[in-house]
Every structure is written in C-alpha cells, then in structure tokens.
Amino acid sequence: MAVIWLCVQGVLGILWWVLVLAWPDFRALFVAPGAPPFTLHAYALPDAAIIIGGSFAAALGLRRERPWARPALWFTAGGVAYATLYCLLTALLSGGAWAAPALMAPAIALTLFFALRLP
C-alpha cells in the first residue's frame, strides 16, 4: 500500500502543479491574501525534487526492496511535513489560502503513517 500511496502522491503533485500553472482561479485558492500570485511558483522546484521526486523514488525503492527505500521515504515525509506546516502557518497568519493545508493534511497523514509502519 505504501508504494501505491507514494505513486498517487507523486501523480497528484504533478497534477496540482499543472492546474496551478494553467488555471489562475485555481492558483488563487493557494496564495495568501495580498500576496502576488507568482510567490507560489517559488515552490515548484522544491516540490518537484522533494515531494514528487521523493515520492516516486521511495515507491521505486520500496517496490524493489532497496536498502535506501526507508531513508527516501523519511526524506519525502520530511518534505511533506515542512510544506504542510508552512501552508498551515501561512493560512493562520494570513487568514486565507486554506485550500493548501486542507490538501496537505492527507498527504502528511498518509506519508507519516507508512513511514512509521514500515520495518
């Protein structure tokens, strides 16, 4: 199940960025009130490398039972946790952009669940 979740998380991350880049109304749901819309774009590279790339790498490592799979999963969980906390604090401090922590909550819950349960 961890492999499936990590693949889903990677695909959803790609889909999210496609929507953010292609649809301004969607993007507006994730930008703090008063912040320029381009501020969201600053997270594209870290998301691609850590959350999306990390998810696929961890899934591959787990599937092939590689010794580096658990560290890759924890690396990804750390990235998801950081992003989740950042989104939550942005929403709390700005009073907006609540869609971000709402979408990140299941991501951190499931990623940590699998990281904690794997031997």
N, C-alpha and C positions, 0 to 999 in steps of 0.2 A: 504494500500500500504506500510506503514511503516513496518508492520510485514513481508511482503514478502521481502522487501529490506533487512531487518536485517537477515532474514534466508539465503538469497542469499549471503550476505556479509560473514556470518559465513561459509557457504559451500565453497565459493571461497577462504577464508582464509585457510581452511584445504587443499584444492586442491593446492594452491600455495605452502604450506609447503611440501606437498608430492612431488611436482615437484622439489623444491629446494633441498630436501634431496636425491632424486633419480636420478637427472639429472644434472651433473656438468656443461654442456653447458648452461642450463637454469639458474643455480645459478650464473654463471659468469656475466649475464646481470645486476645483482643487487649488485655486490661487487664493491667498489671503486677501480680504477686502483691502482695497487701496494699493495692493502690490502690483507692479507691472506683470503682465502675463508671461513675459519671457523668463521671469525668475524660476518658473517651473522647469524650463529647459536645462537649467544648470544640473539637474538630477539625472539627465538622460545617460550620461556616461557611467556614473556610479551604479545606476540601476541596471544598465546593460551588463556591466562587468561583474558586479557583486550579487545582485538578486537573480537576474535572468541567467547569466553565465554560470553563477554558482549553483543555481537550481539544476541546470542541465548537467553540469559536471558531477555534482553529488549523485544525481539519479544514475548517471552512467557508472560511476564508481560503485554504487550500491548494487546495481544490476550485475556488474561483473565481479563483485566481491573483492574489490581492490582495497589494500590497506589504507589508502588515503581517503576513502569514501567518508568515514566519520568526521575527520577534520574538515573536509569540504562541506559537509552538512552543517557543522557548527559554524564555519565561516559564513555560510549563507544565512543561518539563523541569526548570527550577529548583525549582518547587514540588514536583515528584515527587522530586527529589534530596533536598531538605530533609526531606520526610516519610520517605523511605527511611532516611536517616541517623539521624533521630530514632527511628524504630522499631527500627533495629538497635542503637543505643546503649541504648535502654530495655530491650531483651531481654538485652543483655550485662550491664548493670548490675543488673537485677532477677532474672535467671535464669529469666524466663518471658516470656510474650506472644510466643513465637517465630513464631506464625502471621502476625504483622504484617510482619516483614521478609521472610518467605517469600513473601507475596503482593506485596510491593512490589518485590522483586528483578526479576521480569519487566517490571514497569511501567517502572522506571528504565532497564533494559537496552534495551527497545524504543523508548522515547521518546528516549533519547540517540542510539540508532542512527539513527533517522530525522532527528533534528535535525542530526547530524553529516554525514549523506549528502546532504541537500538542498542544491542550489546557492544 
